[in-house]
């Protein structure tokens, strides 16, 4: 099914419990096609600029003048594995959806188009599991 998605330029949603080699399978597919691969681990504190990229004050190659230079984020890879998307904040999910649907990113009032077509595999935590790793039970020592 992933091969069909790759050949048709579709997106896929992989759902399953940890340990089924979903990440390994997607990395192997990217390697087989010689695509640039990026994995984004979504957490509640992940900012939109962490995935889309950001502008920094810097110099162009060989230039002396300083200006704002765009540093592209992982959404500019050919194949992106967005891991545990349901843990992300709404603004970060919105930035991901813009990059997926429109094949561009808007940062600092500038729009940057993806030079290559991206394929996305999204993985989420099953709804039966709220946390990726269960927390140990607390034991209280009282007096």
NUKE-502787 format. One record per atom (N, C-alpha, C): atom name; residue number from 1; x, z, y. Coordinates in nm, 3 decimals, padded with zeros to 5 digits. Example, Ala and Ser with C-alpha at 12.3 -4.5 7.8 and 13.67 -1.06 7.14 Angstrom:
<atoms>
{atom N; 1; {01.319; 00.780; -00.569}}
{atom CA; 1; {01.230; 00.780; -00.450}}
{atom C; 1; {01.320; 00.780; -00.330}}
{atom N; 2; {01.285; 00.708; -00.225}}
{atom CA; 2; {01.367; 00.714; -00.106}}
{atom C; 2; {01.290; 00.787; 00.003}}
</atoms>
This chain:
<atoms>
{atom N; 1; {00.082; 00.000; -00.120}}
{atom CA; 1; {00.000; 00.000; 00.000}}
{atom C; 1; {00.087; 00.000; 00.127}}
{atom N; 2; {00.200; 00.073; 00.123}}
{atom CA; 2; {00.289; 00.075; 00.239}}
{atom C; 2; {00.350; -00.062; 00.263}}
{atom N; 3; {00.382; -00.132; 00.158}}
{atom CA; 3; {00.438; -00.266; 00.171}}
{atom C; 3; {00.337; -00.361; 00.236}}
{atom N; 4; {00.211; -00.351; 00.198}}
{atom CA; 4; {00.106; -00.433; 00.259}}
{atom C; 4; {00.095; -00.400; 00.408}}
{atom N; 5; {00.100; -00.272; 00.443}}
{atom CA; 5; {00.095; -00.233; 00.585}}
{atom C; 5; {00.215; -00.288; 00.661}}
{atom N; 6; {00.333; -00.284; 00.599}}
{atom CA; 6; {00.453; -00.333; 00.666}}
{atom C; 6; {00.445; -00.484; 00.689}}
{atom N; 7; {00.396; -00.556; 00.592}}
{atom CA; 7; {00.390; -00.702; 00.604}}
{atom C; 7; {00.281; -00.749; 00.699}}
{atom N; 8; {00.176; -00.669; 00.718}}
{atom CA; 8; {00.067; -00.708; 00.807}}
{atom C; 8; {00.078; -00.644; 00.944}}
{atom N; 9; {00.177; -00.559; 00.966}}
{atom CA; 9; {00.193; -00.493; 01.096}}
{atom C; 9; {00.089; -00.386; 01.122}}
{atom N; 10; {00.040; -00.323; 01.017}}
{atom CA; 10; {-00.064; -00.220; 01.030}}
{atom C; 10; {-00.002; -00.082; 01.039}}
{atom N; 11; {-00.086; 00.015; 01.070}}
{atom CA; 11; {-00.047; 00.154; 01.070}}
{atom C; 11; {-00.100; 00.218; 00.942}}
{atom N; 12; {-00.040; 00.328; 00.901}}
{atom CA; 12; {-00.085; 00.398; 00.781}}
{atom C; 12; {-00.087; 00.548; 00.808}}
{atom N; 13; {-00.177; 00.618; 00.743}}
{atom CA; 13; {-00.185; 00.763; 00.751}}
{atom C; 13; {-00.161; 00.818; 00.612}}
{atom N; 14; {-00.052; 00.892; 00.597}}
{atom CA; 14; {-00.018; 00.955; 00.470}}
{atom C; 14; {-00.061; 01.100; 00.476}}
{atom N; 15; {-00.142; 01.142; 00.381}}
{atom CA; 15; {-00.188; 01.280; 00.376}}
{atom C; 15; {-00.151; 01.336; 00.240}}
{atom N; 16; {-00.093; 01.454; 00.240}}
{atom CA; 16; {-00.059; 01.517; 00.113}}
{atom C; 16; {00.017; 01.645; 00.135}}
{atom N; 17; {00.028; 01.720; 00.029}}
{atom CA; 17; {00.101; 01.847; 00.035}}
{atom C; 17; {00.250; 01.819; 00.042}}
{atom N; 18; {00.329; 01.913; 00.091}}
{atom CA; 18; {00.474; 01.894; 00.098}}
{atom C; 18; {00.535; 01.874; -00.041}}
{atom N; 19; {00.643; 01.797; -00.046}}
{atom CA; 19; {00.717; 01.779; -00.170}}
{atom C; 19; {00.683; 01.655; -00.249}}
{atom N; 20; {00.610; 01.562; -00.194}}
{atom CA; 20; {00.573; 01.441; -00.268}}
{atom C; 20; {00.660; 01.321; -00.232}}
{atom N; 21; {00.767; 01.341; -00.157}}
{atom CA; 21; {00.865; 01.238; -00.118}}
{atom C; 21; {00.806; 01.131; -00.027}}
{atom N; 22; {00.713; 01.170; 00.058}}
{atom CA; 22; {00.654; 01.074; 00.153}}
{atom C; 22; {00.759; 01.026; 00.253}}
{atom N; 23; {00.838; 01.117; 00.307}}
{atom CA; 23; {00.942; 01.081; 00.402}}
{atom C; 23; {01.047; 00.993; 00.337}}
{atom N; 24; {01.089; 01.027; 00.219}}
{atom CA; 24; {01.189; 00.948; 00.146}}
{atom C; 24; {01.139; 00.807; 00.120}}
{atom N; 25; {01.012; 00.793; 00.087}}
{atom CA; 25; {00.955; 00.661; 00.059}}
{atom C; 25; {00.955; 00.574; 00.186}}
{atom N; 26; {00.919; 00.632; 00.300}}
{atom CA; 26; {00.916; 00.556; 00.424}}
{atom C; 26; {01.058; 00.520; 00.469}}
{atom N; 27; {01.153; 00.612; 00.454}}
{atom CA; 27; {01.293; 00.583; 00.489}}
{atom C; 27; {01.349; 00.471; 00.401}}
{atom N; 28; {01.314; 00.472; 00.272}}
{atom CA; 28; {01.361; 00.367; 00.182}}
{atom C; 28; {01.304; 00.231; 00.220}}
{atom N; 29; {01.179; 00.228; 00.263}}
{atom CA; 29; {01.118; 00.102; 00.307}}
{atom C; 29; {01.187; 00.049; 00.432}}
{atom N; 30; {01.217; 00.137; 00.527}}
{atom CA; 30; {01.288; 00.096; 00.648}}
{atom C; 30; {01.427; 00.044; 00.614}}
{atom N; 31; {01.494; 00.108; 00.523}}
{atom CA; 31; {01.627; 00.065; 00.481}}
{atom C; 31; {01.623; -00.071; 00.412}}
{atom N; 32; {01.521; -00.093; 00.331}}
{atom CA; 32; {01.510; -00.219; 00.259}}
{atom C; 32; {01.491; -00.337; 00.354}}
{atom N; 33; {01.419; -00.316; 00.463}}
{atom CA; 33; {01.397; -00.422; 00.562}}
{atom C; 33; {01.501; -00.422; 00.673}}
{atom N; 34; {01.594; -00.327; 00.670}}
{atom CA; 34; {01.697; -00.309; 00.773}}
{atom C; 34; {01.635; -00.286; 00.911}}
{atom N; 35; {01.535; -00.200; 00.913}}
{atom CA; 35; {01.468; -00.164; 01.036}}
{atom C; 35; {01.529; -00.036; 01.092}}
{atom N; 36; {01.521; -00.021; 01.224}}
{atom CA; 36; {01.560; 00.104; 01.286}}
{atom C; 36; {01.450; 00.205; 01.257}}
{atom N; 37; {01.488; 00.320; 01.201}}
{atom CA; 37; {01.393; 00.422; 01.158}}
{atom C; 37; {01.404; 00.545; 01.248}}
{atom N; 38; {01.291; 00.604; 01.284}}
{atom CA; 38; {01.289; 00.729; 01.359}}
{atom C; 38; {01.180; 00.818; 01.303}}
{atom N; 39; {01.210; 00.947; 01.298}}
{atom CA; 39; {01.113; 01.046; 01.250}}
{atom C; 39; {01.090; 01.146; 01.362}}
{atom N; 40; {00.964; 01.174; 01.390}}
{atom CA; 40; {00.927; 01.271; 01.492}}
{atom C; 40; {00.856; 01.386; 01.422}}
{atom N; 41; {00.912; 01.505; 01.434}}
{atom CA; 41; {00.848; 01.625; 01.379}}
{atom C; 41; {00.765; 01.688; 01.490}}
{atom N; 42; {00.635; 01.683; 01.478}}
{atom CA; 42; {00.548; 01.735; 01.582}}
{atom C; 42; {00.535; 01.886; 01.570}}
{atom N; 43; {00.549; 01.953; 01.682}}
{atom CA; 43; {00.531; 02.097; 01.693}}
{atom C; 43; {00.445; 02.122; 01.817}}
{atom N; 44; {00.386; 02.240; 01.828}}
{atom CA; 44; {00.301; 02.267; 01.944}}
{atom C; 44; {00.375; 02.259; 02.078}}
{atom N; 45; {00.506; 02.280; 02.080}}
{atom CA; 45; {00.580; 02.278; 02.207}}
{atom C; 45; {00.647; 02.144; 02.236}}
{atom N; 46; {00.621; 02.041; 02.157}}
{atom CA; 46; {00.679; 01.909; 02.179}}
{atom C; 46; {00.616; 01.845; 02.303}}
{atom N; 47; {00.699; 01.795; 02.393}}
{atom CA; 47; {00.652; 01.735; 02.516}}
{atom C; 47; {00.641; 01.583; 02.499}}
{atom N; 48; {00.553; 01.515; 02.577}}
{atom CA; 48; {00.542; 01.370; 02.566}}
{atom C; 48; {00.675; 01.297; 02.589}}
{atom N; 49; {00.757; 01.346; 02.680}}
{atom CA; 49; {00.885; 01.280; 02.707}}
{atom C; 49; {00.982; 01.291; 02.590}}
{atom N; 50; {00.961; 01.388; 02.501}}
{atom CA; 50; {01.046; 01.400; 02.382}}
{atom C; 50; {01.028; 01.282; 02.287}}
{atom N; 51; {00.911; 01.219; 02.290}}
{atom CA; 51; {00.888; 01.106; 02.200}}
{atom C; 51; {00.895; 00.971; 02.272}}
{atom N; 52; {00.858; 00.968; 02.400}}
{atom CA; 52; {00.854; 00.840; 02.471}}
{atom C; 52; {00.988; 00.804; 02.534}}
{atom N; 53; {01.063; 00.904; 02.574}}
{atom CA; 53; {01.187; 00.882; 02.646}}
{atom C; 53; {01.175; 00.940; 02.785}}
{atom N; 54; {01.283; 00.934; 02.861}}
{atom CA; 54; {01.286; 00.996; 02.993}}
{atom C; 54; {01.388; 00.926; 03.081}}
{atom N; 55; {01.379; 00.952; 03.210}}
{atom CA; 55; {01.473; 00.895; 03.305}}
{atom C; 55; {01.571; 01.004; 03.349}}
{atom N; 56; {01.699; 00.966; 03.357}}
{atom CA; 56; {01.805; 01.055; 03.402}}
{atom C; 56; {01.882; 00.990; 03.514}}
{atom N; 57; {01.941; 01.070; 03.599}}
{atom CA; 57; {02.029; 01.018; 03.701}}
{atom C; 57; {02.161; 00.981; 03.633}}
{atom N; 58; {02.200; 00.856; 03.645}}
{atom CA; 58; {02.322; 00.811; 03.579}}
{atom C; 58; {02.373; 00.682; 03.639}}
{atom N; 59; {02.478; 00.630; 03.576}}
{atom CA; 59; {02.539; 00.505; 03.621}}
{atom C; 59; {02.520; 00.399; 03.514}}
{atom N; 60; {02.502; 00.278; 03.559}}
{atom CA; 60; {02.499; 00.166; 03.466}}
{atom C; 60; {02.642; 00.138; 03.423}}
{atom N; 61; {02.657; 00.063; 03.315}}
{atom CA; 61; {02.790; 00.029; 03.265}}
{atom C; 61; {02.870; -00.046; 03.370}}
{atom N; 62; {02.988; 00.005; 03.404}}
{atom CA; 62; {03.076; -00.062; 03.499}}
{atom C; 62; {03.037; -00.042; 03.645}}
{atom N; 63; {02.926; 00.024; 03.671}}
{atom CA; 63; {02.881; 00.041; 03.809}}
{atom C; 63; {02.921; 00.177; 03.865}}
{atom N; 64; {02.933; 00.185; 03.996}}
{atom CA; 64; {02.969; 00.310; 04.061}}
{atom C; 64; {02.848; 00.379; 04.123}}
{atom N; 65; {02.746; 00.303; 04.156}}
{atom CA; 65; {02.627; 00.360; 04.220}}
{atom C; 65; {02.542; 00.434; 04.117}}
{atom N; 66; {02.490; 00.548; 04.161}}
{atom CA; 66; {02.402; 00.625; 04.073}}
{atom C; 66; {02.258; 00.582; 04.095}}
{atom N; 67; {02.183; 00.581; 03.985}}
{atom CA; 67; {02.041; 00.550; 03.993}}
{atom C; 67; {01.974; 00.605; 03.868}}
{atom N; 68; {01.844; 00.600; 03.865}}
{atom CA; 68; {01.769; 00.651; 03.751}}
{atom C; 68; {01.781; 00.552; 03.635}}
{atom N; 69; {01.820; 00.604; 03.518}}
{atom CA; 69; {01.839; 00.522; 03.398}}
{atom C; 69; {01.744; 00.573; 03.291}}
{atom N; 70; {01.671; 00.481; 03.227}}
{atom CA; 70; {01.575; 00.518; 03.122}}
{atom C; 70; {01.646; 00.535; 02.990}}
{atom N; 71; {01.621; 00.646; 02.923}}
{atom CA; 71; {01.672; 00.673; 02.789}}
{atom C; 71; {01.554; 00.666; 02.693}}
{atom N; 72; {01.545; 00.560; 02.612}}
{atom CA; 72; {01.429; 00.543; 02.524}}
{atom C; 72; {01.421; 00.651; 02.416}}
{atom N; 73; {01.299; 00.689; 02.384}}
{atom CA; 73; {01.274; 00.789; 02.280}}
{atom C; 73; {01.256; 00.724; 02.144}}
{atom N; 74; {01.220; 00.804; 02.045}}
{atom CA; 74; {01.206; 00.752; 01.909}}
{atom C; 74; {01.092; 00.653; 01.890}}
{atom N; 75; {00.998; 00.645; 01.982}}
{atom CA; 75; {00.888; 00.549; 01.964}}
{atom C; 75; {00.932; 00.405; 01.981}}
{atom N; 76; {01.058; 00.382; 02.021}}
{atom CA; 76; {01.110; 00.246; 02.035}}
{atom C; 76; {01.177; 00.195; 01.908}}
{atom N; 77; {01.170; 00.269; 01.799}}
{atom CA; 77; {01.225; 00.225; 01.672}}
{atom C; 77; {01.128; 00.125; 01.607}}
{atom N; 78; {01.177; 00.051; 01.507}}
{atom CA; 78; {01.091; -00.043; 01.435}}
{atom C; 78; {00.989; 00.030; 01.349}}
{atom N; 79; {01.032; 00.135; 01.281}}
{atom CA; 79; {00.942; 00.211; 01.195}}
{atom C; 79; {00.950; 00.357; 01.236}}
{atom N; 80; {00.838; 00.415; 01.271}}
{atom CA; 80; {00.833; 00.553; 01.318}}
{atom C; 80; {00.748; 00.634; 01.222}}
{atom N; 81; {00.803; 00.746; 01.176}}
{atom CA; 81; {00.728; 00.840; 01.094}}
{atom C; 81; {00.694; 00.958; 01.183}}
{atom N; 82; {00.569; 00.972; 01.219}}
{atom CA; 82; {00.522; 01.082; 01.302}}
{atom C; 82; {00.470; 01.189; 01.207}}
{atom N; 83; {00.543; 01.298; 01.196}}
{atom CA; 83; {00.517; 01.399; 01.094}}
{atom C; 83; {00.435; 01.515; 01.150}}
{atom N; 84; {00.326; 01.548; 01.082}}
{atom CA; 84; {00.237; 01.658; 01.116}}
{atom C; 84; {00.178; 01.643; 01.256}}
{atom N; 85; {00.112; 01.528; 01.277}}
{atom CA; 85; {00.059; 01.495; 01.410}}
{atom C; 85; {-00.050; 01.591; 01.455}}
{atom N; 86; {-00.118; 01.656; 01.363}}
{atom CA; 86; {-00.226; 01.746; 01.404}}
{atom C; 86; {-00.174; 01.877; 01.460}}
{atom N; 87; {-00.042; 01.898; 01.464}}
{atom CA; 87; {00.015; 02.018; 01.525}}
{atom C; 87; {00.050; 01.995; 01.672}}
{atom N; 88; {00.049; 01.872; 01.717}}
{atom CA; 88; {00.093; 01.838; 01.852}}
{atom C; 88; {-00.012; 01.873; 01.956}}
{atom N; 89; {00.036; 01.895; 02.079}}
{atom CA; 89; {-00.054; 01.919; 02.192}}
{atom C; 89; {-00.127; 01.789; 02.227}}
{atom N; 90; {-00.244; 01.797; 02.288}}
{atom CA; 90; {-00.321; 01.676; 02.321}}
{atom C; 90; {-00.244; 01.575; 02.408}}
{atom N; 91; {-00.164; 01.620; 02.505}}
{atom CA; 91; {-00.089; 01.527; 02.589}}
{atom C; 91; {00.014; 01.449; 02.507}}
{atom N; 92; {00.077; 01.515; 02.412}}
{atom CA; 92; {00.176; 01.449; 02.328}}
{atom C; 92; {00.109; 01.349; 02.235}}
{atom N; 93; {-00.006; 01.386; 02.179}}
{atom CA; 93; {-00.081; 01.293; 02.095}}
{atom C; 93; {-00.125; 01.172; 02.177}}
{atom N; 94; {-00.164; 01.193; 02.301}}
{atom CA; 94; {-00.205; 01.083; 02.387}}
{atom C; 94; {-00.089; 00.987; 02.414}}
{atom N; 95; {00.030; 01.041; 02.438}}
{atom CA; 95; {00.148; 00.955; 02.460}}
{atom C; 95; {00.181; 00.875; 02.335}}
{atom N; 96; {00.166; 00.936; 02.219}}
{atom CA; 96; {00.190; 00.865; 02.093}}
{atom C; 96; {00.088; 00.753; 02.074}}
{atom N; 97; {-00.039; 00.780; 02.103}}
{atom CA; 97; {-00.142; 00.679; 02.085}}
{atom C; 97; {-00.124; 00.563; 02.182}}
{atom N; 98; {-00.079; 00.591; 02.305}}
{atom CA; 98; {-00.051; 00.482; 02.399}}
{atom C; 98; {00.059; 00.392; 02.345}}
{atom N; 99; {00.165; 00.454; 02.295}}
{atom CA; 99; {00.277; 00.375; 02.241}}
{atom C; 99; {00.233; 00.293; 02.120}}
{atom N; 100; {00.148; 00.350; 02.036}}
{atom CA; 100; {00.101; 00.279; 01.917}}
{atom C; 100; {00.010; 00.163; 01.952}}
{atom N; 101; {-00.090; 00.190; 02.034}}
{atom CA; 101; {-00.193; 00.090; 02.061}}
{atom C; 101; {-00.147; -00.020; 02.156}}
{atom N; 102; {-00.069; 00.017; 02.257}}
{atom CA; 102; {-00.036; -00.079; 02.361}}
{atom C; 102; {00.107; -00.131; 02.355}}
{atom N; 103; {00.188; -00.079; 02.263}}
{atom CA; 103; {00.328; -00.121; 02.245}}
{atom C; 103; {00.410; -00.106; 02.372}}
{atom N; 104; {00.376; -00.006; 02.454}}
{atom CA; 104; {00.458; 00.025; 02.570}}
{atom C; 104; {00.444; 00.172; 02.605}}
{atom N; 105; {00.535; 00.219; 02.691}}
{atom CA; 105; {00.539; 00.358; 02.734}}
{atom C; 105; {00.544; 00.360; 02.887}}
{atom N; 106; {00.469; 00.448; 02.948}}
{atom CA; 106; {00.473; 00.463; 03.092}}
{atom C; 106; {00.539; 00.596; 03.126}}
{atom N; 107; {00.652; 00.591; 03.198}}
{atom CA; 107; {00.726; 00.710; 03.237}}
{atom C; 107; {00.771; 00.694; 03.381}}
{atom N; 108; {00.745; 00.794; 03.463}}
{atom CA; 108; {00.788; 00.790; 03.602}}
{atom C; 108; {00.732; 00.672; 03.679}}
{atom N; 109; {00.611; 00.630; 03.647}}
{atom CA; 109; {00.551; 00.518; 03.717}}
{atom C; 109; {00.599; 00.381; 03.670}}
{atom N; 110; {00.691; 00.377; 03.576}}
{atom CA; 110; {00.743; 00.251; 03.521}}
{atom C; 110; {00.688; 00.230; 03.381}}
{atom N; 111; {00.664; 00.106; 03.346}}
{atom CA; 111; {00.619; 00.072; 03.212}}
{atom C; 111; {00.732; 00.004; 03.138}}
{atom N; 112; {00.763; 00.056; 03.020}}
{atom CA; 112; {00.870; 00.002; 02.936}}
{atom C; 112; {00.808; -00.052; 02.808}}
{atom N; 113; {00.825; -00.180; 02.785}}
{atom CA; 113; {00.770; -00.245; 02.667}}
{atom C; 113; {00.866; -00.231; 02.549}}
{atom N; 114; {00.809; -00.216; 02.433}}
{atom CA; 114; {00.889; -00.212; 02.311}}
{atom C; 114; {00.938; -00.353; 02.281}}
{atom N; 115; {01.067; -00.369; 02.258}}
{atom CA; 115; {01.123; -00.502; 02.234}}
{atom C; 115; {01.090; -00.555; 02.096}}
{atom N; 116; {01.065; -00.466; 02.003}}
{atom CA; 116; {01.031; -00.511; 01.869}}
{atom C; 116; {00.898; -00.450; 01.829}}
{atom N; 117; {00.833; -00.514; 01.738}}
{atom CA; 117; {00.704; -00.463; 01.692}}
{atom C; 117; {00.727; -00.338; 01.610}}
{atom N; 118; {00.651; -00.236; 01.635}}
{atom CA; 118; {00.669; -00.109; 01.566}}
{atom C; 118; {00.567; -00.094; 01.455}}
{atom N; 119; {00.609; -00.030; 01.350}}
{atom CA; 119; {00.521; 00.007; 01.241}}
{atom C; 119; {00.521; 00.158; 01.236}}
{atom N; 120; {00.405; 00.217; 01.221}}
{atom CA; 120; {00.391; 00.362; 01.229}}
{atom C; 120; {00.332; 00.416; 01.101}}
{atom N; 121; {00.393; 00.519; 01.051}}
{atom CA; 121; {00.335; 00.593; 00.941}}
{atom C; 121; {00.317; 00.734; 00.989}}
{atom N; 122; {00.194; 00.779; 00.991}}
{atom CA; 122; {00.161; 00.910; 01.041}}
{atom C; 122; {00.132; 01.002; 00.923}}
{atom N; 123; {00.184; 01.121; 00.931}}
{atom CA; 123; {00.162; 01.217; 00.824}}
{atom C; 123; {00.105; 01.344; 00.885}}
{atom N; 124; {00.005; 01.399; 00.823}}
{atom CA; 124; {-00.053; 01.520; 00.878}}
{atom C; 124; {-00.064; 01.626; 00.770}}
{atom N; 125; {-00.074; 01.751; 00.815}}
{atom CA; 125; {-00.093; 01.861; 00.723}}
{atom C; 125; {-00.237; 01.855; 00.673}}
{atom N; 126; {-00.258; 01.867; 00.542}}
{atom CA; 126; {-00.396; 01.869; 00.494}}
{atom C; 126; {-00.475; 01.982; 00.560}}
{atom N; 127; {-00.604; 01.960; 00.580}}
{atom CA; 127; {-00.685; 02.058; 00.651}}
{atom C; 127; {-00.694; 02.190; 00.576}}
{atom N; 128; {-00.667; 02.191; 00.447}}
{atom CA; 128; {-00.671; 02.316; 00.372}}
{atom C; 128; {-00.552; 02.405; 00.404}}
{atom N; 129; {-00.445; 02.347; 00.464}}
{atom CA; 129; {-00.326; 02.425; 00.500}}
{atom C; 129; {-00.312; 02.426; 00.651}}
{atom N; 130; {-00.315; 02.542; 00.709}}
{atom CA; 130; {-00.302; 02.554; 00.854}}
{atom C; 130; {-00.155; 02.562; 00.897}}
{atom N; 131; {-00.068; 02.608; 00.811}}
{atom CA; 131; {00.073; 02.623; 00.844}}
{atom C; 131; {00.154; 02.548; 00.740}}
{atom N; 132; {00.267; 02.488; 00.779}}
{atom CA; 132; {00.347; 02.417; 00.681}}
{atom C; 132; {00.408; 02.508; 00.575}}
{atom N; 133; {00.443; 02.630; 00.613}}
{atom CA; 133; {00.498; 02.727; 00.519}}
{atom C; 133; {00.419; 02.856; 00.536}}
{atom N; 134; {00.363; 02.910; 00.428}}
{atom CA; 134; {00.285; 03.032; 00.444}}
{atom C; 134; {00.373; 03.148; 00.490}}
{atom N; 135; {00.319; 03.230; 00.578}}
{atom CA; 135; {00.393; 03.346; 00.628}}
{atom C; 135; {00.386; 03.459; 00.526}}
{atom N; 136; {00.495; 03.534; 00.512}}
{atom CA; 136; {00.490; 03.647; 00.418}}
{atom C; 136; {00.399; 03.756; 00.473}}
{atom N; 137; {00.341; 03.834; 00.382}}
{atom CA; 137; {00.255; 03.944; 00.425}}
{atom C; 137; {00.341; 04.055; 00.484}}
{atom N; 138; {00.288; 04.117; 00.587}}
{atom CA; 138; {00.360; 04.226; 00.652}}
{atom C; 138; {00.338; 04.355; 00.574}}
{atom N; 139; {00.440; 04.433; 00.569}}
{atom CA; 139; {00.424; 04.568; 00.514}}
{atom C; 139; {00.459; 04.666; 00.625}}
{atom N; 140; {00.370; 04.758; 00.650}}
{atom CA; 140; {00.389; 04.854; 00.758}}
{atom C; 140; {00.434; 04.986; 00.701}}
{atom N; 141; {00.533; 05.042; 00.767}}
{atom CA; 141; {00.577; 05.176; 00.729}}
{atom C; 141; {00.526; 05.269; 00.837}}
{atom N; 142; {00.436; 05.352; 00.803}}
{atom CA; 142; {00.376; 05.442; 00.901}}
{atom C; 142; {00.416; 05.585; 00.876}}
{atom N; 143; {00.395; 05.668; 00.977}}
{atom CA; 143; {00.426; 05.810; 00.959}}
{atom C; 143; {00.300; 05.891; 00.946}}
</atoms>
